[in-house]
Amino acid sequence: MPNARVLRDIKARNVVKANEVLRRAYLYVARNETLSPQVRHQAQLQLNTFGKYTRPTTVKNRCSESGRGRGIISEFALCRYQFRLKALKLELPGVHKASW
Amino acid sequence: MAAAAIRPMRLAALTKTRCSIFQTAYNPTSARTGAKYLRARLRGPSMVNYYPPEANIAQIIRQWPELEMRNYAEEERLQDVEDKKKRGKGAPKKAKEKGDSRRAGRKR
């Protein structure tokens, strides 16, 4: 069972995906300088009604093993410590400890 | 020797032709059209696949009861809750009305 912060992040990811197309459409209208200011303002007001988790910036890559939020190596979705543990156990293909 | 100065009108015509050939929008004043929000790829589909899928044990047990599997983590959690209740450390009673809530009695 992932920790609460990971569960929240998973939720945010799903909500972002569900609302992405609609949000983009409103963004297009709101940021389009060729449209009338009234229309753009209405679009901006609509954008403001979207929930917190519909914004892609609320999504944070966390460690898929420990749930840690800092020191993530995003290619492996692991934090630096879990990355080290897994690499030493040879569970990451193509990764091995440097020695020369 | 450099050619004589090209008139801006000719340059504009050149840009217009280039736009029609390469199917790009002709926008000489660089007005913000919001096109970048439509052009950018959708990020949701790849975002959802970040965490590896995890098996939901409770759901498996519900779906196939004939397997007679047990959810040890859940059983342990429920046992812990029972033990805490016995020691008087359970969750507080829910208030029936707003006045009964613990929050209402707080001074602040």
Backbone of each chain as ProteinMPNN parsed JSONL, in Angstrom:
{"seq_chain_A": "MPNARVLRDIKARNVVKANEVLRRAYLYVARNETLSPQVRHQAQLQLNTFGKYTRPTTVKNRCSESGRGRGIISEFALCRYQFRLKALKLELPGVHKASW", "coords_chain_A": {"N_chain_A": [[0.86, -1.212, 0.0], [0.768, 2.095, -1.029], [1.99, 5.203, 0.41], [0.14, 8.016, 1.895], [0.761, 10.348, 0.56], [1.627, 9.533, -1.907], [-0.719, 8.351, -2.821], [-2.325, 10.604, -3.013], [-0.976, 11.9, -5.027], [-1.357, 10.125, -7.136], [-4.083, 10.382, -7.446], [-4.177, 13.085, -8.228], [-2.899, 12.884, -10.699], [-4.746, 11.37, -12.182], [-6.935, 13.109, -12.195], [-5.895, 15.307, -13.531], [-5.498, 14.194, -16.045], [-8.136, 13.655, -16.792], [-9.271, 16.191, -17.064], [-7.736, 17.538, -18.873], [-8.046, 18.158, -21.662], [-10.278, 19.878, -21.819], [-9.409, 21.98, -20.209], [-7.229, 22.879, -21.678], [-8.573, 23.888, -23.893], [-9.958, 26.054, -22.797], [-7.749, 27.523, -21.959], [-6.621, 28.165, -24.408], [-8.53, 29.941, -25.45], [-8.503, 31.923, -23.477], [-5.912, 32.939, -23.58], [-5.698, 33.943, -26.079], [-4.986, 36.614, -27.977], [-6.303, 37.669, -30.106], [-8.977, 37.427, -29.791], [-12.027, 38.798, -28.352], [-11.871, 40.909, -25.421], [-13.903, 40.399, -23.545], [-14.74, 37.772, -24.026], [-12.368, 36.415, -23.549], [-12.03, 36.977, -20.861], [-14.212, 35.668, -19.74], [-13.475, 33.045, -20.279], [-11.22, 32.882, -18.7], [-12.372, 33.121, -16.189], [-13.768, 30.733, -16.123], [-11.604, 28.973, -16.137], [-10.66, 29.468, -13.603], [-12.487, 28.158, -12.046], [-11.835, 25.512, -12.064], [-10.659, 22.634, -10.273], [-8.105, 22.158, -7.719], [-6.437, 19.95, -8.259], [-6.524, 19.717, -11.0], [-4.599, 21.049, -12.254], [-1.566, 20.637, -13.986], [0.788, 21.165, -12.639], [0.509, 20.423, -10.024], [1.159, 17.83, -9.877], [3.61, 15.606, -8.758], [6.629, 13.962, -9.197], [7.195, 11.076, -7.437], [8.979, 8.735, -5.331], [8.581, 5.468, -6.424], [8.919, 3.319, -4.855], [9.438, 3.982, -2.118], [8.0, 6.303, -1.725], [9.167, 8.728, -1.303], [9.727, 12.249, -1.794], [11.843, 13.771, -2.651], [15.042, 13.994, -4.298], [14.763, 12.302, -6.555], [15.362, 9.968, -9.097], [14.376, 10.285, -12.147], [14.2, 8.649, -14.415], [14.035, 6.096, -13.448], [12.059, 6.282, -11.637], [12.628, 6.326, -8.918], [13.853, 7.069, -5.615], [17.06, 8.351, -4.554], [18.229, 6.613, -2.699], [16.709, 4.212, -2.784], [17.215, 3.663, -5.402], [19.942, 3.067, -5.309], [19.912, 0.787, -3.656], [18.444, -1.004, -5.248], [19.996, -1.077, -7.537], [22.327, -2.241, -6.57], [21.372, -4.723, -5.998], [21.131, -5.665, -8.487], [18.758, -5.245, -9.871], [18.094, -3.367, -11.67], [18.196, -3.135, -15.021], [21.164, -2.806, -16.879], [22.418, -1.106, -15.126], [25.147, -0.691, -13.063], [27.504, -0.712, -10.367], [30.018, 1.757, -10.422], [33.414, 1.12, -11.183], [36.842, 1.398, -11.381]], "CA_chain_A": [[0.0, 0.0, 0.0], [1.566, 3.318, -1.057], [1.622, 6.142, 1.47], [-0.946, 8.943, 1.558], [1.213, 11.37, -0.393], [1.627, 8.896, -3.231], [-2.13, 8.196, -3.21], [-2.783, 11.931, -3.423], [-0.349, 12.186, -6.312], [-2.04, 9.29, -8.136], [-5.375, 11.035, -7.658], [-3.932, 14.296, -9.019], [-2.59, 12.48, -12.069], [-5.977, 10.968, -12.859], [-7.792, 14.281, -12.394], [-5.263, 16.11, -14.585], [-5.767, 13.553, -17.334], [-9.564, 13.765, -17.115], [-9.658, 17.572, -17.36], [-6.694, 18.208, -19.64], [-8.5, 18.682, -22.961], [-11.155, 21.03, -21.565], [-8.567, 23.05, -19.678], [-6.454, 23.411, -22.806], [-9.471, 24.672, -24.74], [-10.158, 27.34, -22.12], [-6.467, 28.235, -21.999], [-6.467, 28.69, -25.765], [-9.393, 31.116, -25.583], [-8.111, 32.973, -22.536], [-4.606, 33.509, -23.933], [-5.72, 34.343, -27.475], [-5.127, 38.072, -28.005], [-7.129, 38.098, -31.24], [-10.389, 37.364, -29.389], [-12.459, 39.982, -27.609], [-11.528, 40.823, -24.001], [-15.003, 39.814, -22.773], [-14.687, 36.31, -24.198], [-11.16, 35.94, -22.86], [-12.266, 37.073, -19.422], [-15.115, 34.572, -19.371], [-12.683, 31.815, -20.304], [-10.333, 32.902, -17.534], [-13.219, 32.824, -15.029], [-14.015, 29.285, -16.168], [-10.353, 28.318, -15.721], [-10.521, 29.611, -12.156], [-13.398, 27.25, -11.354], [-11.271, 24.155, -12.033], [-10.124, 22.258, -8.973], [-6.664, 22.244, -7.469], [-5.689, 18.842, -8.851], [-6.599, 19.679, -12.462], [-3.412, 21.712, -12.8], [-0.474, 19.657, -14.097], [1.907, 21.479, -11.746], [0.32, 19.789, -8.714], [1.69, 16.466, -9.938], [5.026, 15.547, -8.402], [7.198, 12.617, -9.306], [7.645, 10.57, -6.145], [9.619, 7.424, -5.421], [7.548, 4.439, -6.529], [9.203, 2.281, -3.852], [9.319, 4.476, -0.753], [7.123, 7.468, -1.672], [9.929, 9.936, -1.022], [9.466, 13.265, -2.801], [13.053, 14.493, -3.064], [16.149, 13.142, -4.737], [14.203, 11.267, -7.421], [15.978, 9.742, -10.404], [13.067, 10.099, -12.79], [14.22, 7.553, -15.387], [13.698, 4.856, -12.757], [10.989, 6.61, -10.679], [13.095, 5.899, -7.598], [14.694, 8.035, -4.932], [18.471, 7.975, -4.724], [18.582, 5.47, -1.851], [16.1, 3.005, -3.352], [17.951, 3.408, -6.641], [21.203, 2.41, -4.931], [19.611, -0.559, -3.174], [18.022, -1.845, -6.368], [21.134, -1.245, -8.451], [23.273, -3.194, -5.966], [20.749, -6.045, -6.11], [21.084, -5.924, -9.93], [17.37, -5.278, -10.326], [17.913, -2.354, -12.707], [18.98, -3.56, -16.17], [22.125, -1.849, -17.43], [22.99, -0.247, -14.091], [25.986, -1.366, -12.079], [28.34, 0.215, -9.637], [31.223, 2.128, -11.15], [34.668, 0.659, -10.597], [37.924, 1.461, -12.365]], "C_chain_A": [[0.88, 1.24, 0.0], [1.107, 4.301, 0.016], [0.673, 7.219, 0.948], [-0.517, 9.951, 0.508], [1.255, 10.804, -1.804], [0.19, 8.733, -3.722], [-2.696, 9.527, -3.704], [-2.233, 12.272, -4.807], [-1.016, 11.385, -7.43], [-3.386, 9.912, -8.485], [-5.191, 12.261, -8.553], [-3.675, 13.94, -10.476], [-3.852, 12.119, -12.838], [-6.863, 12.17, -13.156], [-7.217, 15.16, -13.508], [-5.597, 15.52, -15.947], [-7.225, 13.77, -17.752], [-9.934, 15.167, -17.59], [-8.752, 18.265, -18.367], [-7.229, 18.878, -20.91], [-9.343, 19.934, -22.771], [-10.35, 22.229, -21.086], [-7.748, 23.705, -20.791], [-7.323, 24.296, -23.691], [-9.707, 26.047, -24.116], [-8.885, 28.171, -22.137], [-6.268, 28.893, -23.357], [-7.282, 29.964, -25.931], [-8.876, 32.258, -24.713], [-6.814, 33.658, -22.95], [-4.553, 34.036, -25.37], [-5.999, 35.841, -27.568], [-6.011, 38.545, -29.151], [-8.618, 38.043, -30.896], [-10.741, 38.583, -28.53], [-12.161, 39.803, -26.12], [-12.626, 40.175, -23.166], [-14.934, 38.286, -22.817], [-13.498, 35.749, -23.429], [-11.367, 35.951, -21.357], [-13.173, 35.948, -18.942], [-14.352, 33.259, -19.308], [-11.779, 31.734, -19.078], [-11.135, 32.587, -16.268], [-13.533, 31.333, -14.971], [-12.785, 28.516, -15.694], [-10.217, 28.356, -14.203], [-11.427, 28.655, -11.392], [-12.863, 25.821, -11.301], [-10.624, 23.888, -10.676], [-8.615, 22.317, -8.935], [-5.88, 21.175, -8.244], [-5.812, 18.764, -10.361], [-5.38, 20.336, -13.094], [-2.242, 20.729, -12.858], [0.672, 19.934, -13.127], [1.723, 20.871, -10.354], [0.868, 18.368, -8.689], [3.179, 16.495, -9.637], [5.504, 14.119, -8.566], [7.718, 12.201, -7.94], [8.264, 9.198, -6.356], [8.527, 6.352, -5.432], [7.756, 3.345, -5.489], [8.915, 2.783, -2.437], [8.389, 5.681, -0.631], [7.845, 8.768, -1.394], [9.764, 10.94, -2.159], [10.694, 13.997, -3.294], [14.132, 13.496, -3.457], [15.68, 12.0, -5.621], [15.021, 11.182, -8.705], [14.84, 9.335, -11.325], [13.06, 8.969, -13.814], [13.774, 6.249, -14.751], [12.543, 5.055, -11.779], [11.355, 6.152, -9.274], [13.862, 7.039, -6.945], [16.122, 7.486, -4.902], [18.844, 6.762, -3.889], [17.998, 4.169, -2.39], [16.789, 2.628, -4.663], [19.231, 2.644, -6.345], [20.945, 0.977, -4.514], [19.293, -1.492, -4.34], [19.178, -2.107, -7.325], [22.107, -2.277, -7.884], [22.709, -4.607, -6.001], [20.613, -6.484, -7.568], [19.652, -6.043, -10.445], [17.093, -4.23, -11.405], [18.786, -2.742, -13.896], [19.908, -2.452, -16.648], [22.74, -0.932, -16.402], [23.881, -1.089, -13.205], [26.965, -0.375, -11.498], [29.639, 0.484, -10.388], [32.459, 1.608, -10.422], [35.743, 0.717, -11.663], [39.24, 1.661, -11.692]], "O_chain_A": [[1.665, 1.432, 0.929], [-0.033, 4.237, 0.477], [0.43, 7.331, -0.254], [-1.316, 10.364, -0.333], [0.958, 11.501, -2.775], [-0.092, 8.951, -4.9], [-3.444, 9.574, -4.681], [-2.927, 12.851, -5.643], [-1.217, 11.895, -8.533], [-3.781, 9.966, -9.649], [-5.941, 12.462, -9.509], [-4.171, 14.61, -11.382], [-4.018, 12.504, -13.995], [-7.47, 12.254, -14.223], [-7.963, 15.694, -14.33], [-5.935, 16.243, -16.884], [-7.511, 14.037, -18.919], [-10.819, 15.317, -18.432], [-8.958, 19.435, -18.688], [-6.9, 20.03, -21.194], [-9.154, 20.931, -23.468], [-10.589, 23.359, -21.513], [-7.598, 24.926, -20.835], [-6.869, 25.33, -24.181], [-9.665, 27.069, -24.801], [-8.937, 29.389, -22.309], [-5.806, 30.031, -23.448], [-6.795, 30.951, -26.483], [-8.816, 33.408, -25.147], [-6.64, 34.848, -22.69], [-3.515, 34.512, -25.829], [-7.107, 36.29, -27.277], [-6.427, 39.704, -29.169], [-9.438, 38.569, -31.649], [-9.861, 39.299, -28.051], [-12.193, 38.683, -25.61], [-12.336, 39.482, -22.192], [-15.051, 37.607, -21.796], [-13.611, 34.733, -22.744], [-10.929, 35.037, -20.658], [-12.946, 35.351, -17.89], [-14.554, 32.456, -18.396], [-11.596, 30.667, -18.493], [-10.654, 31.88, -15.382], [-13.559, 30.741, -13.892], [-12.896, 27.541, -14.951], [-9.726, 27.409, -13.589], [-11.175, 28.366, -10.222], [-13.395, 24.998, -10.557], [-10.112, 24.797, -10.022], [-7.943, 22.498, -9.951], [-4.817, 21.444, -8.804], [-5.267, 17.842, -10.967], [-5.143, 20.212, -14.295], [-1.961, 20.055, -11.868], [1.45, 19.029, -12.823], [2.679, 20.809, -9.581], [1.025, 17.772, -7.624], [3.919, 17.307, -10.192], [4.847, 13.18, -8.118], [8.567, 12.872, -7.354], [8.101, 8.579, -7.407], [7.658, 6.331, -4.56], [6.863, 2.528, -5.266], [8.242, 2.112, -1.655], [8.023, 6.046, 0.486], [7.205, 9.812, -1.261], [9.673, 10.564, -3.328], [10.612, 14.766, -4.252], [14.145, 12.342, -3.027], [16.132, 10.865, -5.469], [15.334, 12.2, -9.323], [14.388, 8.19, -11.297], [12.007, 8.382, -14.061], [13.204, 5.389, -15.423], [12.094, 4.093, -11.156], [10.509, 5.653, -8.532], [14.45, 7.875, -7.631], [16.357, 6.311, -5.188], [19.681, 5.961, -4.306], [18.685, 3.15, -2.451], [16.931, 1.451, -4.995], [19.567, 1.688, -7.043], [21.644, 0.058, -4.941], [19.797, -2.613, -4.414], [19.325, -3.208, -7.856], [22.65, -3.094, -8.627], [23.463, -5.58, -6.03], [20.052, -7.542, -7.854], [19.367, -6.839, -11.34], [16.008, -4.197, -11.985], [20.011, -2.683, -13.791], [19.493, -1.304, -16.803], [23.52, -0.051, -16.763], [23.435, -2.092, -12.649], [27.219, 0.68, -12.079], [30.273, -0.429, -10.916], [32.534, 1.654, -9.194], [35.577, 0.146, -12.741], [40.27, 1.739, -12.362]]}, "seq_chain_B": "MAAAAIRPMRLAALTKTRCSIFQTAYNPTSARTGAKYLRARLRGPSMVNYYPPEANIAQIIRQWPELEMRNYAEEERLQDVEDKKKRGKGAPKKAKEKGDSRRAGRKR", "coords_chain_B": {"N_chain_B": [[29.594, 42.765, -53.933], [26.901, 43.882, -51.862], [23.422, 43.255, -52.459], [20.963, 45.7, -53.473], [18.988, 47.38, -50.925], [16.349, 45.395, -49.676], [12.932, 45.816, -50.108], [10.553, 46.204, -47.389], [7.977, 45.317, -47.957], [8.301, 43.382, -49.879], [9.685, 41.493, -48.47], [7.74, 40.744, -46.605], [5.894, 39.586, -48.294], [7.366, 37.402, -49.076], [7.588, 35.975, -46.663], [4.933, 35.348, -46.293], [4.411, 33.654, -48.444], [6.138, 31.608, -47.77], [4.92, 30.676, -45.469], [2.542, 29.694, -46.508], [3.497, 27.618, -48.01], [4.768, 25.888, -46.176], [2.738, 25.4, -44.457], [2.304, 26.937, -42.078], [1.141, 29.283, -39.59], [0.505, 32.577, -40.657], [1.707, 35.263, -39.113], [2.376, 38.244, -38.796], [2.55, 40.303, -36.88], [3.221, 39.055, -34.593], [1.239, 38.388, -32.742], [-0.28, 37.033, -29.788], [-1.699, 34.032, -30.094], [-2.488, 31.88, -28.69], [-1.952, 29.438, -29.702], [-0.008, 27.696, -28.863], [-1.021, 26.259, -26.763], [-2.7, 24.506, -27.938], [-1.017, 23.173, -29.623], [0.828, 21.828, -28.069], [1.693, 18.614, -26.751], [-0.56, 16.263, -25.195], [-0.292, 15.747, -21.755], [-1.336, 14.145, -19.858], [-1.859, 11.262, -20.402], [0.737, 10.013, -20.254], [1.449, 10.779, -17.741], [-0.22, 9.37, -16.039], [0.787, 6.849, -16.132], [3.007, 6.745, -14.498], [3.534, 5.575, -11.921], [4.132, 2.148, -11.133], [1.631, -0.363, -11.734], [-0.337, -1.536, -9.022], [-1.334, -4.486, -7.321], [-4.616, -4.87, -6.179], [-5.453, -6.22, -3.313], [-7.752, -6.571, -1.727], [-9.752, -6.267, -3.612], [-9.283, -8.437, -5.295], [-9.831, -10.56, -3.589], [-12.549, -10.129, -3.183], [-13.483, -10.535, -5.747], [-12.788, -13.155, -6.466], [-13.833, -15.258, -4.416], [-13.575, -17.989, -4.054], [-10.928, -18.619, -3.998], [-10.091, -18.361, -1.458], [-8.366, -16.518, -0.178], [-6.468, -14.482, 2.137], [-6.409, -11.234, 3.578], [-3.894, -10.155, 5.112], [-2.734, -7.782, 6.055], [-4.898, -6.02, 6.286], [-6.444, -7.39, 8.178], [-4.758, -7.225, 10.38], [-4.745, -4.489, 10.786], [-7.437, -4.007, 11.491], [-7.508, -5.48, 13.849], [-5.739, -3.993, 15.39], [-7.237, -1.645, 15.652], [-9.359, -2.577, 17.191], [-7.993, -3.306, 19.531], [-7.118, -0.804, 20.357], [-9.539, 0.445, 20.911], [-10.337, -1.034, 23.13], [-8.575, -0.118, 25.013], [-9.547, 2.343, 25.374], [-8.783, 4.168, 23.444], [-9.984, 4.767, 21.092], [-11.562, 6.147, 18.08], [-13.101, 9.378, 18.433], [-16.554, 9.91, 19.387], [-19.013, 10.576, 16.904], [-20.484, 13.768, 16.373], [-23.948, 14.494, 16.874], [-25.372, 16.831, 16.369], [-24.422, 20.183, 15.367], [-23.712, 21.635, 17.614], [-22.83, 19.729, 19.381], [-20.314, 19.041, 18.635], [-16.82, 18.573, 19.17], [-15.26, 20.58, 18.348], [-16.833, 22.822, 18.545], [-16.86, 23.457, 21.223], [-14.427, 24.498, 21.657], [-12.195, 27.065, 22.722], [-11.481, 29.891, 20.952]], "CA_chain_B": [[28.829, 43.877, -53.359], [25.574, 43.438, -51.426], [22.321, 43.716, -53.299], [20.269, 46.894, -52.949], [18.12, 47.074, -49.791], [15.078, 44.79, -50.085], [11.827, 46.543, -49.492], [9.846, 45.381, -46.402], [6.786, 44.705, -48.546], [8.746, 42.165, -50.583], [10.03, 40.52, -47.421], [6.48, 40.263, -46.052], [5.325, 38.67, -49.291], [8.184, 36.171, -49.019], [7.185, 35.245, -45.454], [3.57, 34.851, -46.523], [4.534, 32.503, -49.344], [6.786, 30.536, -47.008], [3.909, 30.144, -44.557], [1.561, 28.893, -47.246], [4.163, 26.386, -48.471], [5.045, 24.982, -45.05], [1.509, 25.296, -43.664], [2.395, 27.558, -40.754], [0.267, 30.45, -39.517], [1.156, 33.849, -40.972], [1.416, 36.134, -37.968], [3.471, 39.227, -38.904], [2.661, 41.168, -35.697], [3.55, 38.177, -33.465], [0.171, 38.415, -31.733], [-0.403, 35.759, -29.066], [-2.935, 33.398, -30.539], [-2.792, 30.733, -27.838], [-1.785, 28.196, -30.457], [0.92, 26.769, -28.202], [-1.784, 25.383, -25.871], [-3.283, 23.452, -28.764], [0.059, 22.43, -30.296], [1.564, 20.99, -27.113], [1.134, 17.263, -26.594], [-1.278, 16.046, -23.948], [0.661, 15.135, -20.821], [-2.061, 13.242, -18.959], [-1.684, 9.817, -20.612], [2.017, 9.508, -19.745], [1.481, 11.067, -16.304], [-0.963, 8.338, -15.317], [1.562, 5.6, -16.123], [4.287, 6.917, -13.795], [3.702, 4.545, -10.889], [3.788, 0.8, -11.61], [0.339, -0.778, -11.204], [-0.239, -2.373, -7.828], [-2.484, -5.384, -7.19], [-5.533, -4.542, -5.091], [-5.74, -7.533, -2.72], [-9.156, -6.604, -1.298], [-10.586, -6.436, -4.806], [-9.089, -9.812, -5.779], [-10.566, -11.443, -2.675], [-13.977, -9.941, -3.446], [-13.836, -11.038, -7.076], [-12.663, -14.622, -6.476], [-13.883, -15.759, -3.037], [-13.246, -19.416, -4.012], [-9.487, -18.79, -3.77], [-9.93, -18.336, 0.005], [-7.177, -15.756, 0.207], [-6.68, -13.607, 3.294], [-5.712, -9.955, 3.536], [-3.299, -10.098, 6.454], [-2.499, -6.388, 6.458], [-6.179, -5.455, 6.694], [-6.825, -8.043, 9.436], [-3.912, -6.667, 11.433], [-5.203, -3.121, 11.025], [-8.699, -4.077, 12.241], [-7.16, -5.948, 15.194], [-5.15, -2.836, 16.084], [-8.329, -0.729, 15.993], [-10.079, -3.194, 18.312], [-7.14, -3.194, 20.724], [-7.109, 0.598, 20.796], [-10.863, 0.709, 21.506], [-10.35, -1.653, 24.456], [-7.792, 0.727, 25.914], [-10.158, 3.678, 25.393], [-8.052, 5.071, 22.542], [-10.666, 4.727, 19.804], [-11.945, 7.418, 17.477], [-14.153, 10.011, 19.22], [-17.933, 9.772, 18.906], [-19.416, 11.616, 15.966], [-21.501, 14.657, 16.931], [-25.242, 14.41, 16.187], [-25.629, 18.184, 15.872], [-23.223, 21.002, 15.288], [-23.358, 22.075, 18.967], [-22.191, 18.641, 20.118], [-18.973, 18.745, 18.141], [-15.721, 18.971, 20.055], [-14.71, 21.823, 17.817], [-17.684, 23.933, 18.969], [-16.538, 23.822, 22.597], [-13.073, 25.03, 21.774], [-12.067, 28.521, 22.837], [-10.505, 30.471, 20.036]], "C_chain_B": [[27.411, 43.424, -53.018], [24.512, 44.0, -52.349], [21.697, 44.954, -52.676], [19.304, 46.472, -51.87], [16.781, 46.52, -50.28], [13.954, 45.51, -49.368], [11.065, 45.635, -48.528], [8.616, 44.678, -46.98], [7.126, 43.38, -49.207], [9.056, 41.07, -49.555], [8.765, 39.907, -46.828], [5.839, 39.254, -46.997], [6.059, 37.335, -49.263], [7.748, 35.318, -47.819], [5.818, 34.597, -45.648], [3.611, 33.596, -47.393], [5.125, 31.318, -48.594], [5.773, 29.858, -46.07], [2.926, 29.255, -45.294], [2.188, 27.583, -47.715], [4.31, 25.4, -47.313], [3.876, 24.865, -44.076], [1.691, 25.768, -42.22], [1.547, 28.825, -40.776], [1.066, 31.714, -39.822], [0.752, 34.858, -39.904], [2.481, 37.224, -37.902], [3.637, 40.078, -37.656], [3.024, 40.363, -34.451], [2.503, 38.263, -32.355], [0.071, 37.048, -31.075], [-1.747, 35.132, -29.417], [-3.331, 32.217, -29.659], [-2.569, 29.407, -28.522], [-0.909, 27.199, -29.727], [0.175, 25.826, -27.261], [-2.451, 24.259, -26.652], [-2.203, 22.566, -29.367], [0.739, 21.45, -29.332], [0.888, 19.636, -26.951], [0.402, 17.176, -25.266], [-0.379, 15.274, -22.999], [-0.005, 14.126, -19.901], [-1.771, 11.763, -19.159], [-0.371, 9.269, -20.065], [2.134, 9.744, -18.239], [0.87, 9.921, -15.506], [-0.126, 7.062, -15.174], [2.854, 5.695, -15.325], [4.52, 5.815, -12.768], [3.352, 3.18, -11.463], [2.466, 0.359, -10.989], [0.514, -1.719, -10.019], [-1.498, -3.21, -7.696], [-3.317, -4.97, -5.981], [-6.03, -5.847, -4.479], [-7.207, -7.645, -2.325], [-10.081, -6.881, -2.483], [-10.489, -7.866, -5.333], [-9.891, -10.775, -4.922], [-12.064, -11.351, -2.943], [-14.372, -10.6, -4.763], [-13.789, -12.567, -7.131], [-12.665, -15.156, -5.053], [-13.477, -17.222, -2.943], [-11.754, -19.658, -3.788], [-9.154, -18.846, -2.281], [-8.627, -17.673, 0.428], [-7.502, -14.873, 1.404], [-5.821, -12.366, 3.176], [-5.117, -9.701, 4.921], [-3.106, -8.669, 6.937], [-3.783, -5.762, 6.982], [-6.629, -6.057, 8.026], [-6.038, -7.451, 10.604], [-4.376, -5.262, 11.807], [-6.48, -3.142, 11.87], [-8.446, -4.525, 13.674], [-6.588, -4.798, 16.023], [-6.237, -1.875, 16.54], [-9.095, -1.259, 17.198], [-9.294, -3.023, 19.611], [-7.15, -1.771, 21.274], [-8.422, 0.943, 21.469], [-10.91, 0.165, 22.93], [-9.606, -0.787, 25.465], [-8.352, 2.147, 25.983], [-9.457, 4.664, 24.488], [-8.696, 5.11, 21.162], [-10.964, 6.115, 19.265], [-13.064, 8.035, 18.298], [-15.519, 9.828, 18.572], [-18.255, 10.911, 17.949], [-20.519, 12.458, 16.587], [-22.797, 14.517, 16.141], [-25.606, 15.772, 15.577], [-24.328, 18.982, 15.902], [-22.754, 21.408, 16.694], [-22.597, 21.018, 19.743], [-20.73, 18.449, 19.738], [-17.916, 19.288, 19.093], [-15.16, 20.332, 19.649], [-15.492, 23.028, 18.342], [-17.31, 24.412, 20.372], [-15.187, 24.477, 22.76], [-13.072, 26.535, 21.87], [-11.042, 29.008, 21.818], [-11.109, 31.668, 19.327]], "O_chain_B": [[26.789, 42.681, -53.777], [24.674, 45.068, -52.939], [21.883, 45.221, -51.489], [18.834, 45.334, -51.874], [16.153, 47.088, -51.174], [14.029, 45.775, -48.168], [10.929, 44.439, -48.786], [8.257, 43.582, -46.548], [6.381, 42.404, -49.125], [8.736, 39.898, -49.748], [8.713, 38.703, -46.574], [5.317, 38.222, -46.577], [5.451, 36.275, -49.408], [7.563, 34.107, -47.938], [5.578, 33.464, -45.229], [2.934, 32.607, -47.112], [4.682, 30.181, -48.752], [5.773, 28.638, -45.905], [2.521, 28.206, -44.795], [1.508, 26.561, -47.81], [4.011, 24.215, -47.459], [4.018, 24.295, -42.994], [1.288, 25.093, -41.273], [1.266, 29.376, -41.841], [2.169, 31.898, -39.307], [-0.41, 35.251, -39.813], [3.384, 37.161, -37.068], [4.743, 40.541, -37.38], [3.125, 40.929, -33.362], [2.839, 38.216, -31.172], [0.307, 36.024, -31.717], [-2.802, 35.661, -29.066], [-4.389, 31.621, -29.858], [-2.947, 28.361, -27.994], [-1.037, 25.992, -29.933], [0.653, 24.727, -26.977], [-2.735, 23.194, -26.104], [-2.417, 21.376, -29.598], [1.172, 20.372, -29.74], [-0.337, 19.529, -27.007], [0.7, 17.917, -24.329], [0.225, 14.271, -23.38], [0.674, 13.341, -19.238], [-1.465, 11.065, -18.193], [-0.349, 8.186, -19.479], [2.83, 9.005, -17.543], [1.368, 9.548, -14.444], [-0.3, 6.295, -14.227], [3.716, 4.825, -15.45], [5.583, 5.194, -12.75], [2.377, 3.058, -12.204], [2.201, 0.674, -9.829], [1.392, -2.581, -10.013], [-2.602, -2.718, -7.929], [-2.783, -4.748, -4.894], [-6.908, -6.508, -5.034], [-7.839, -8.677, -2.553], [-11.055, -7.625, -2.372], [-11.487, -8.442, -5.765], [-10.546, -11.685, -5.432], [-12.767, -12.361, -2.932], [-15.463, -11.157, -4.883], [-14.638, -13.198, -7.76], [-11.602, -15.479, -4.523], [-13.073, -17.673, -1.872], [-11.351, -20.765, -3.432], [-8.084, -19.312, -1.888], [-7.889, -18.186, 1.269], [-8.664, -14.554, 1.656], [-4.672, -12.421, 2.739], [-5.761, -9.109, 5.788], [-3.3, -8.386, 8.119], [-3.771, -5.059, 7.993], [-7.131, -5.346, 8.897], [-6.588, -7.208, 11.678], [-4.398, -4.891, 12.981], [-6.6, -2.395, 12.841], [-9.076, -4.028, 14.607], [-6.908, -4.648, 17.202], [-6.19, -1.35, 17.653], [-9.44, -0.506, 18.109], [-9.846, -2.649, 20.646], [-7.184, -1.557, 22.485], [-8.439, 1.649, 22.477], [-11.449, 0.809, 23.83], [-9.974, -0.735, 26.638], [-7.736, 3.041, 26.562], [-9.518, 5.87, 24.724], [-8.04, 5.446, 20.176], [-10.664, 7.125, 19.902], [-13.907, 7.305, 18.819], [-15.625, 9.617, 17.364], [-17.835, 12.051, 18.148], [-21.4, 11.921, 17.258], [-22.78, 14.432, 14.913], [-26.077, 15.861, 14.443], [-23.295, 18.522, 16.389], [-21.553, 21.515, 16.943], [-21.819, 21.335, 20.643], [-19.99, 17.766, 20.445], [-18.101, 20.323, 19.733], [-14.667, 21.108, 20.468], [-14.932, 24.103, 18.56], [-17.421, 25.597, 20.687], [-14.833, 24.95, 23.84], [-13.844, 27.211, 21.191], [-9.885, 28.586, 21.829], [-10.443, 32.301, 18.508]]}, "name": "protein", "num_of_chains": 2, "seq": "MPNARVLRDIKARNVVKANEVLRRAYLYVARNETLSPQVRHQAQLQLNTFGKYTRPTTVKNRCSESGRGRGIISEFALCRYQFRLKALKLELPGVHKASWMAAAAIRPMRLAALTKTRCSIFQTAYNPTSARTGAKYLRARLRGPSMVNYYPPEANIAQIIRQWPELEMRNYAEEERLQDVEDKKKRGKGAPKKAKEKGDSRRAGRKR"}
